[in-house]
Amino acid sequence: PDDIFAASGHTRSARAGSQGLPMTTMPSRPRSMVQAPADLIALVDTLRTTHTFGSLSDEHLRELAARMSIVPLDEGDVLIHQDGSSDELYVVLSGVLNRSIVDAAGLVHVLGEVGPGELVGGINVFSEAPAPATIYARGAVRVAALSKSGFAQFIDCCPSGELAVIEALGPQLRRH
């Protein structure tokens, strides 16, 4: 993690468990599959603006969106725990997520933000490697979640979608 600290330009350090820093997983929240035509159109429009999926055709974007669920988060809800595992990738629809790590001394280092249109957890669909950072909500956030099995179904119908994700995640994949 030393190279992460050097490159991070972190903005805040505190002991894990300090006030204002998340320490618990988000409570079980209702997820809504994207089914209503207006919701599908809105998600396709958002996906079209992302670096990862923006080059896909409208047909492929609809295929992708149909396999996603919407997850609402509240302030401090943890989406992914450092060293934990997840089988989903997420696209931030609204709000801001923070990315942080806890070092060996128990200090939390906030590495940065993830905003609307950005992808987080994409490494989870390619690897069993533990998460390199904790990702948590800063205020109200909505993300679209795509499971590993949903991603596999998507690439069966849209092989270029896999290439788009791999290219976007190149730096993360090289670290693992």
C-alpha positions in Angstrom: 0.0 0.0 0.0 2.9 2.4 0.3 2.7 3.2 -3.4 -1.0 3.9 -3.0 -0.3 6.5 -0.3 2.4 8.2 -2.3 0.2 8.5 -5.4 -3.1 9.2 -3.6 -2.7 12.7 -2.4 -5.1 11.6 0.3 -7.1 14.4 1.9 -7.8 13.1 5.4 -6.4 10.6 7.8 -8.1 9.3 11.0 -8.1 6.2 13.1 -10.6 3.6 11.9 -13.8 4.0 13.7 -13.4 7.7 14.2 -16.5 9.8 13.9 -17.5 10.5 10.3 -15.8 7.5 8.8 -17.9 4.4 7.9 -17.2 1.2 9.6 -20.3 -0.9 8.9 -21.7 -2.4 5.8 -24.8 -0.8 4.5 -28.0 -2.4 5.7 -29.9 -4.6 3.3 -31.6 -2.2 0.9 -34.3 -2.9 -1.6 -32.8 -3.2 -5.1 -35.0 -2.5 -8.0 -34.4 -4.2 -11.3 -34.6 -1.7 -14.2 -37.9 -2.7 -15.8 -40.0 0.4 -16.4 -39.4 1.9 -19.9 -38.6 5.4 -18.4 -36.1 3.9 -16.0 -34.5 1.9 -18.7 -34.2 5.0 -20.9 -32.7 7.0 -18.1 -30.1 4.4 -17.3 -29.2 3.9 -20.9 -28.7 7.7 -21.2 -26.4 7.6 -18.1 -24.4 4.7 -19.4 -24.0 6.4 -22.7 -22.1 9.3 -20.9 -19.6 6.9 -19.2 -16.1 6.4 -20.4 -16.6 2.6 -20.0 -19.8 2.1 -21.9 -20.1 5.2 -24.0 -18.9 3.5 -27.2 -21.5 0.8 -27.1 -24.6 0.9 -29.4 -28.0 1.8 -28.0 -29.1 -1.8 -28.4 -26.1 -3.1 -26.3 -26.7 -0.3 -23.7 -30.3 -1.5 -23.4 -29.1 -5.1 -22.9 -26.7 -3.9 -20.2 -29.2 -1.8 -18.4 -31.8 -4.6 -18.4 -29.3 -6.7 -16.3 -28.7 -4.0 -13.7 -30.4 -3.1 -10.5 -30.6 0.2 -8.8 -29.2 0.5 -5.3 -29.8 3.6 -3.1 -27.2 4.4 -0.5 -27.3 6.8 2.5 -24.5 8.8 4.1 -21.7 6.4 5.3 -23.2 3.2 3.7 -20.3 1.0 2.7 -20.6 -0.5 -0.8 -17.3 -2.4 -0.8 -15.0 -3.1 2.2 -11.2 -3.1 1.8 -10.0 -6.7 1.6 -13.6 -7.9 1.2 -15.1 -9.5 -1.8 -17.9 -8.6 -4.1 -19.2 -10.0 -7.3 -20.7 -6.7 -8.7 -19.5 -3.7 -10.5 -21.3 -0.4 -10.0 -21.9 2.7 -12.0 -22.6 5.9 -10.0 -25.8 7.4 -11.1 -26.0 10.3 -8.7 -24.1 11.5 -5.6 -20.5 10.9 -4.6 -18.7 7.9 -3.2 -15.4 8.1 -1.3 -12.6 5.7 -1.7 -10.4 5.0 1.4 -7.9 2.5 2.8 -6.9 1.6 6.3 -3.1 1.2 6.8 -1.3 -1.2 9.1 -1.5 1.4 11.9 -5.3 1.6 11.6 -5.2 5.0 10.0 -7.9 5.7 7.4 -6.7 7.5 4.3 -9.3 9.0 2.0 -7.9 8.5 -1.6 -10.5 10.3 -3.6 -14.1 10.5 -4.9 -16.1 8.6 -7.4 -18.8 10.6 -9.1 -21.7 10.2 -11.5 -20.9 8.2 -14.6 -17.8 6.6 -13.0 -17.4 2.8 -12.5 -16.3 1.2 -9.2 -15.7 -2.4 -8.3 -15.3 -3.5 -11.9 -12.3 -5.6 -10.9 -14.9 -7.8 -9.1 -16.2 -9.3 -12.3 -12.8 -10.5 -13.4 -11.0 -11.5 -10.2 -11.4 -13.1 -6.8 -8.8 -10.6 -5.5 -9.8 -8.7 -2.3 -11.0 -5.2 -2.7 -8.0 -2.7 -2.5 -10.1 0.0 -0.9 -13.4 0.7 1.0 -16.0 2.5 -1.1 -18.7 4.4 0.8 -21.4 6.9 0.3 -20.9 10.6 1.0 -24.5 11.7 1.3 -27.3 10.2 -0.7 -26.1 8.1 -3.7 -27.7 5.9 -6.3 -25.7 3.3 -8.1 -26.5 0.8 -10.8 -25.2 -2.7 -9.9 -24.2 -5.4 -12.4 -23.5 -8.8 -11.0 -20.8 -11.2 -12.3 -23.5 -13.4 -13.8 -25.3 -10.4 -15.3 -22.0 -9.3 -16.9 -21.4 -12.8 -18.3 -24.9 -12.8 -19.8 -24.2 -9.3 -21.2 -20.9 -10.3 -22.9 -22.6 -13.4 -24.4 -24.8 -10.9 -26.4 -22.2 -8.1 -26.7 -18.6 -9.2 -26.7 -17.4 -5.6 -27.4 -18.8 -4.7 -24.0 -16.2 -6.9 -22.3 -13.4 -5.2 -24.2 -14.8 -1.8 -23.2 -14.8 -2.7 -19.5 -11.3 -4.3 -19.7 -9.9 -1.2 -21.4 -11.5 1.1 -18.8 -10.2 -1.1 -15.9 -6.7 -1.5 -17.4 -4.8 0.3 -14.6 -6.7 -1.7 -11.9 -6.2 -5.0 -13.6 -2.5 -4.4 -13.9 -2.2 -3.9 -10.1 -3.8 -7.3 -9.4 
